[in-house]
C-alpha cells in the first residue's frame, strides 16, 4: 500500500515464444493489459518504458505471476491448435471510448476461424460508415491475438493492414483456417 492506504499498481511482464515471434505480455492486478509483437530487446525496452509512463509504475519481469502464467499457457495452446479462444481477465485501461467499444465487440462477436469487414464491425457498434475509425481502433489494440484484430479484413476481400505486419496477420489467419498456409 502507498502512504494513503491505496494499493499501488503492479505491472508484471514476461516474454513468450510463438509461431509469429516473441511476444511481450504485460498484466496488472486487473488482468492482461498488453501484448506486443516482435519483442526483440529494443522493442521490449520501448514497450516497457511506454507502459511505465502510461500506468505510473515500472513493470517487473514475473512470468510466474498467475495471470501471465495462464496467458502463456493459453497462447501456447492457441499456437499449437489446441485452443480457439481465450479465457483471461483483461485490463482495458490502455484504451478508451470508441476504440474500446469496437475492440470489446470484436472480442465478443468475431469467433475463431471467421473474419469481419471494417465497415461491418463499424455497423455492429452503431457507426455505419465508420470503417476508417475501426481501422484506427485495430491499430490501437493493446491486446492483439487475444483481442483478435487479425480477424478484421477489407470488404473487397483484401487482408487489410496489421500492426504486427501483414505476414504475421497471414500466419494468424492461416492458423485459424481462414487462409491457406503460405507456400514459403
TAURQUI-V234016 format. One record per helix or strand. SS is the DSSP state (hx for helix, st for strand). FROM is the first residue (numbers start at 0). TO is the last residue. Records with the same first field share a line. If there is no record, write none. Layout:
SS->FROM-TO, FROM-TO
This chain:
st->11-15, 22-27, 30-35, 59-60, 89-89, 115-116, 142-142, 151-152
hx->40-54, 65-78, 96-108, 117-123, 130-138, 148-150, 165-174
